[in-house]
Amino acid sequence: MRNRVVKEYTLKDKFIAVFWLLTLTFLWGLTFPIQKLVLNKEVSPFLYNAIRFWIATFLSALLFRKSDWKRGSILGLVMAIAYATQTWGLTITTSTKSGFITSLYIVIVPFFSYLVEHEKVRKLQVVGFTGALIGMYMLSGGISGYNFGDFLTTICGVMYALHVVLITKYSKQVSEYALLTPQFFTVALLNTIFNLFYQSGSDKWSFSLNALFVATFTAVTATIVAIIIQAKYQKVVGSNISALIFVGEPLFAMILSVLILKEHLTALQLIGGLLMVVSIILGVLNLSEREPEMMERQG
């Protein structure tokens, strides 16, 4: 018989964890409008990603010395496509729509979990995915409103979902910290290469101090600090509650986009956004069923 070692967390521990995960969600939501301010106007989307992840590579190399380059590079390839399509799409679509469409990854994760780790897809997750697609359609303004930027952002959501599943699989084999530097390096390198083909002219390599500040801010807060917060506090409240907290990302993106960028939504778009949130919540229900077994393995 195996000995079960499950760490007990106090109510205070859980409140602290919820606070920091909400803070993380706010930071993720903030990245959409502040990146929108500088993308294309002051820096190309790929050069911005390159700067952000070169900074993250340098910082993670200082903090985490051991690296798994094989698994980390695979994760970096997926992450590079995700960030490239997200920031490119953000130059075409609105910050609000980008935040909501990106959040589709939450309901797509179970489907990749089935393909990669053979975890059964639940009925509520199918309902959630269907509802999220309808909500995205409404939020985008229908077929005529669904632009190339929305399409790129949809690809981003799919790649994020694949990245979540792969990082779960690989982190069972090696320390999650050993995967960071190779990931960031791969994202930085590929986005540097992508920028070669993005547009003609010498201005493709130019960037402003504002762009450098935003890239540094997101590299530290939404990349390095985000991973540290996730690693420390997700296990305290469990994957189910964590996923529900992350539903707040598109809501923060919408609120901050209205405040910072003066974006506005029609009534149909608001209904679509609400439908996406409800669908995402349905999609993440019961995700923590296997959590005690996972904690037992960690113990």
DALIN-V543446 format. One record per residue. N is the residue number from 1. PSI is psi in whole degrees, -180 to 180 (* if undefined). OMEGA is omega as a letter, one per 20 degrees, with the letter a starting at -180 (none if undefined). D_LAST is the distance of its C-alpha to the last C-alpha in whole Angstrom. Layout:
BEGIN
n:N psi:PSI omega:OMEGA d_last:D_LAST
n:N psi:PSI omega:OMEGA d_last:D_LAST
END
This chain:
BEGIN
n:1 psi:134 omega:a d_last:15
n:2 psi:143 omega:r d_last:11
n:3 psi:126 omega:a d_last:9
n:4 psi:124 omega:r d_last:8
n:5 psi:99 omega:a d_last:5
n:6 psi:118 omega:a d_last:7
n:7 psi:133 omega:r d_last:8
n:8 psi:133 omega:r d_last:12
n:9 psi:140 omega:r d_last:14
n:10 psi:168 omega:r d_last:18
n:11 psi:-36 omega:r d_last:21
n:12 psi:-43 omega:r d_last:22
n:13 psi:-42 omega:a d_last:19
n:14 psi:-38 omega:r d_last:19
n:15 psi:-41 omega:r d_last:23
n:16 psi:-43 omega:r d_last:22
n:17 psi:-44 omega:r d_last:20
n:18 psi:-42 omega:r d_last:23
n:19 psi:-48 omega:a d_last:25
n:20 psi:-34 omega:r d_last:24
n:21 psi:-35 omega:r d_last:23
n:22 psi:-40 omega:r d_last:27
n:23 psi:-43 omega:r d_last:28
n:24 psi:-44 omega:a d_last:26
n:25 psi:-40 omega:r d_last:28
n:26 psi:-44 omega:r d_last:31
n:27 psi:-41 omega:r d_last:31
n:28 psi:-43 omega:r d_last:31
n:29 psi:-35 omega:a d_last:34
n:30 psi:-28 omega:a d_last:36
n:31 psi:-30 omega:a d_last:35
n:32 psi:-56 omega:a d_last:38
n:33 psi:-37 omega:a d_last:41
n:34 psi:-31 omega:r d_last:41
n:35 psi:-38 omega:r d_last:40
n:36 psi:-32 omega:a d_last:43
n:37 psi:-32 omega:a d_last:45
n:38 psi:-22 omega:a d_last:45
n:39 psi:133 omega:a d_last:45
n:40 psi:-41 omega:r d_last:48
n:41 psi:-42 omega:a d_last:50
n:42 psi:-9 omega:r d_last:49
n:43 psi:146 omega:r d_last:46
n:44 psi:154 omega:a d_last:46
n:45 psi:-37 omega:a d_last:42
n:46 psi:-38 omega:r d_last:41
n:47 psi:-37 omega:r d_last:42
n:48 psi:-48 omega:r d_last:40
n:49 psi:-43 omega:a d_last:37
n:50 psi:-48 omega:r d_last:38
n:51 psi:-46 omega:a d_last:38
n:52 psi:-45 omega:a d_last:35
n:53 psi:-20 omega:r d_last:33
n:54 psi:-39 omega:r d_last:35
n:55 psi:-45 omega:r d_last:34
n:56 psi:-37 omega:r d_last:30
n:57 psi:-46 omega:a d_last:30
n:58 psi:-46 omega:a d_last:32
n:59 psi:-43 omega:a d_last:29
n:60 psi:-33 omega:r d_last:26
n:61 psi:-32 omega:r d_last:28
n:62 psi:-38 omega:a d_last:28
n:63 psi:-38 omega:a d_last:25
n:64 psi:107 omega:a d_last:22
n:65 psi:-35 omega:a d_last:24
n:66 psi:139 omega:a d_last:22
n:67 psi:143 omega:r d_last:23
n:68 psi:99 omega:a d_last:23
n:69 psi:-29 omega:a d_last:26
n:70 psi:-58 omega:a d_last:26
n:71 psi:-40 omega:a d_last:24
n:72 psi:-37 omega:r d_last:25
n:73 psi:-36 omega:r d_last:28
n:74 psi:-45 omega:r d_last:28
n:75 psi:-39 omega:r d_last:26
n:76 psi:-37 omega:r d_last:29
n:77 psi:-46 omega:r d_last:31
n:78 psi:-44 omega:a d_last:30
n:79 psi:-36 omega:r d_last:30
n:80 psi:-44 omega:r d_last:33
n:81 psi:-41 omega:a d_last:35
n:82 psi:-50 omega:a d_last:33
n:83 psi:-36 omega:r d_last:34
n:84 psi:-45 omega:a d_last:38
n:85 psi:-33 omega:r d_last:38
n:86 psi:-51 omega:a d_last:37
n:87 psi:-36 omega:r d_last:39
n:88 psi:-45 omega:r d_last:42
n:89 psi:-34 omega:a d_last:42
n:90 psi:-22 omega:r d_last:42
n:91 psi:-13 omega:a d_last:45
n:92 psi:-42 omega:a d_last:47
n:93 psi:-179 omega:a d_last:45
n:94 psi:160 omega:r d_last:45
n:95 psi:-39 omega:a d_last:42
n:96 psi:-50 omega:a d_last:41
n:97 psi:-38 omega:r d_last:41
n:98 psi:-43 omega:a d_last:39
n:99 psi:-44 omega:a d_last:36
n:100 psi:-45 omega:a d_last:36
n:101 psi:-40 omega:r d_last:37
n:102 psi:-37 omega:a d_last:34
n:103 psi:-8 omega:r d_last:32
n:104 psi:-23 omega:a d_last:32
n:105 psi:-28 omega:a d_last:29
n:106 psi:-38 omega:a d_last:27
n:107 psi:-14 omega:r d_last:29
n:108 psi:-25 omega:a d_last:29
n:109 psi:-47 omega:a d_last:26
n:110 psi:-31 omega:a d_last:25
n:111 psi:-39 omega:r d_last:28
n:112 psi:-32 omega:r d_last:27
n:113 psi:-37 omega:r d_last:23
n:114 psi:-42 omega:a d_last:26
n:115 psi:-40 omega:a d_last:27
n:116 psi:-44 omega:a d_last:25
n:117 psi:7 omega:r d_last:22
n:118 psi:35 omega:r d_last:24
n:119 psi:133 omega:a d_last:22
n:120 psi:135 omega:r d_last:25
n:121 psi:128 omega:a d_last:27
n:122 psi:158 omega:a d_last:28
n:123 psi:-41 omega:a d_last:31
n:124 psi:-31 omega:r d_last:31
n:125 psi:-35 omega:r d_last:30
n:126 psi:-44 omega:r d_last:33
n:127 psi:-43 omega:a d_last:35
n:128 psi:-43 omega:r d_last:33
n:129 psi:-43 omega:r d_last:34
n:130 psi:-45 omega:r d_last:37
n:131 psi:-38 omega:r d_last:38
n:132 psi:-39 omega:r d_last:36
n:133 psi:-42 omega:r d_last:39
n:134 psi:-43 omega:r d_last:42
n:135 psi:-40 omega:r d_last:41
n:136 psi:-39 omega:r d_last:41
n:137 psi:-44 omega:r d_last:44
n:138 psi:-42 omega:a d_last:45
n:139 psi:-35 omega:a d_last:44
n:140 psi:-9 omega:r d_last:45
n:141 psi:23 omega:r d_last:49
n:142 psi:-170 omega:a d_last:49
n:143 psi:-41 omega:a d_last:50
n:144 psi:-26 omega:a d_last:53
n:145 psi:-15 omega:a d_last:50
n:146 psi:101 omega:a d_last:47
n:147 psi:-178 omega:a d_last:48
n:148 psi:-33 omega:r d_last:47
n:149 psi:-39 omega:r d_last:44
n:150 psi:-39 omega:r d_last:43
n:151 psi:-45 omega:r d_last:42
n:152 psi:-40 omega:a d_last:41
n:153 psi:-33 omega:r d_last:38
n:154 psi:-42 omega:r d_last:38
n:155 psi:-40 omega:r d_last:37
n:156 psi:-47 omega:r d_last:34
n:157 psi:-41 omega:r d_last:33
n:158 psi:-43 omega:a d_last:32
n:159 psi:-37 omega:r d_last:31
n:160 psi:-43 omega:a d_last:28
n:161 psi:-45 omega:r d_last:27
n:162 psi:-39 omega:a d_last:27
n:163 psi:-41 omega:r d_last:25
n:164 psi:-45 omega:a d_last:22
n:165 psi:-43 omega:a d_last:22
n:166 psi:-39 omega:a d_last:22
n:167 psi:-31 omega:r d_last:20
n:168 psi:-43 omega:r d_last:17
n:169 psi:-48 omega:a d_last:18
n:170 psi:-32 omega:a d_last:18
n:171 psi:-15 omega:r d_last:15
n:172 psi:-20 omega:a d_last:13
n:173 psi:-35 omega:r d_last:15
n:174 psi:169 omega:r d_last:15
n:175 psi:138 omega:a d_last:14
n:176 psi:-27 omega:r d_last:16
n:177 psi:-27 omega:r d_last:18
n:178 psi:-12 omega:a d_last:20
n:179 psi:-9 omega:a d_last:21
n:180 psi:-59 omega:a d_last:23
n:181 psi:-46 omega:r d_last:26
n:182 psi:-38 omega:r d_last:27
n:183 psi:-53 omega:a d_last:27
n:184 psi:-40 omega:r d_last:29
n:185 psi:-44 omega:a d_last:31
n:186 psi:-43 omega:r d_last:32
n:187 psi:-45 omega:a d_last:33
n:188 psi:-46 omega:a d_last:35
n:189 psi:-48 omega:a d_last:37
n:190 psi:-39 omega:r d_last:37
n:191 psi:-29 omega:r d_last:39
n:192 psi:-41 omega:r d_last:41
n:193 psi:-43 omega:r d_last:42
n:194 psi:-37 omega:a d_last:43
n:195 psi:-23 omega:r d_last:45
n:196 psi:-31 omega:a d_last:47
n:197 psi:3 omega:a d_last:48
n:198 psi:-48 omega:a d_last:48
n:199 psi:159 omega:a d_last:51
n:200 psi:161 omega:r d_last:54
n:201 psi:160 omega:a d_last:56
n:202 psi:-17 omega:a d_last:55
n:203 psi:-8 omega:a d_last:53
n:204 psi:-20 omega:a d_last:50
n:205 psi:6 omega:a d_last:49
n:206 psi:149 omega:r d_last:50
n:207 psi:156 omega:a d_last:48
n:208 psi:170 omega:r d_last:48
n:209 psi:-33 omega:r d_last:47
n:210 psi:-43 omega:r d_last:45
n:211 psi:-40 omega:r d_last:44
n:212 psi:-40 omega:r d_last:42
n:213 psi:-46 omega:a d_last:41
n:214 psi:-42 omega:r d_last:39
n:215 psi:-42 omega:r d_last:38
n:216 psi:-43 omega:r d_last:36
n:217 psi:-47 omega:a d_last:35
n:218 psi:-32 omega:r d_last:33
n:219 psi:-41 omega:a d_last:32
n:220 psi:-50 omega:a d_last:30
n:221 psi:-54 omega:a d_last:29
n:222 psi:-4 omega:r d_last:29
n:223 psi:-70 omega:a d_last:27
n:224 psi:-57 omega:a d_last:26
n:225 psi:-38 omega:a d_last:25
n:226 psi:-45 omega:a d_last:24
n:227 psi:-38 omega:r d_last:21
n:228 psi:-43 omega:r d_last:20
n:229 psi:-45 omega:r d_last:20
n:230 psi:-47 omega:a d_last:18
n:231 psi:-33 omega:a d_last:15
n:232 psi:-36 omega:a d_last:15
n:233 psi:-19 omega:r d_last:16
n:234 psi:-38 omega:a d_last:16
n:235 psi:-20 omega:a d_last:12
n:236 psi:-44 omega:a d_last:14
n:237 psi:-13 omega:r d_last:16
n:238 psi:162 omega:a d_last:15
n:239 psi:-33 omega:a d_last:17
n:240 psi:-54 omega:a d_last:20
n:241 psi:-38 omega:r d_last:21
n:242 psi:-46 omega:a d_last:20
n:243 psi:-40 omega:r d_last:23
n:244 psi:-38 omega:r d_last:25
n:245 psi:-40 omega:a d_last:25
n:246 psi:-17 omega:r d_last:26
n:247 psi:-24 omega:r d_last:29
n:248 psi:-13 omega:a d_last:31
n:249 psi:-52 omega:r d_last:31
n:250 psi:-28 omega:r d_last:34
n:251 psi:-45 omega:r d_last:36
n:252 psi:-40 omega:r d_last:35
n:253 psi:-42 omega:a d_last:37
n:254 psi:-49 omega:a d_last:40
n:255 psi:-46 omega:a d_last:40
n:256 psi:-31 omega:r d_last:40
n:257 psi:-37 omega:r d_last:42
n:258 psi:-42 omega:a d_last:45
n:259 psi:-42 omega:a d_last:45
n:260 psi:-44 omega:a d_last:45
n:261 psi:-6 omega:a d_last:47
n:262 psi:31 omega:r d_last:49
n:263 psi:156 omega:r d_last:48
n:264 psi:156 omega:a d_last:48
n:265 psi:147 omega:r d_last:48
n:266 psi:169 omega:r d_last:50
n:267 psi:-40 omega:r d_last:49
n:268 psi:-40 omega:r d_last:48
n:269 psi:-37 omega:r d_last:46
n:270 psi:-42 omega:r d_last:44
n:271 psi:-41 omega:r d_last:44
n:272 psi:-42 omega:r d_last:43
n:273 psi:-42 omega:r d_last:40
n:274 psi:-41 omega:r d_last:39
n:275 psi:-38 omega:r d_last:39
n:276 psi:-42 omega:r d_last:36
n:277 psi:-46 omega:r d_last:34
n:278 psi:-41 omega:a d_last:34
n:279 psi:-39 omega:r d_last:34
n:280 psi:-41 omega:r d_last:31
n:281 psi:-43 omega:r d_last:29
n:282 psi:-39 omega:a d_last:30
n:283 psi:-25 omega:a d_last:28
n:284 psi:0 omega:r d_last:25
n:285 psi:139 omega:r d_last:25
n:286 psi:14 omega:r d_last:22
n:287 psi:-19 omega:a d_last:20
n:288 psi:17 omega:a d_last:17
n:289 psi:-36 omega:a d_last:18
n:290 psi:7 omega:a d_last:15
n:291 psi:-45 omega:r d_last:12
n:292 psi:-39 omega:r d_last:10
n:293 psi:-39 omega:r d_last:10
n:294 psi:-41 omega:r d_last:9
n:295 psi:-33 omega:r d_last:6
n:296 psi:-41 omega:r d_last:5
n:297 psi:-40 omega:a d_last:5
n:298 psi:-34 omega:r d_last:4
n:299 psi:* omega:none d_last:0
END
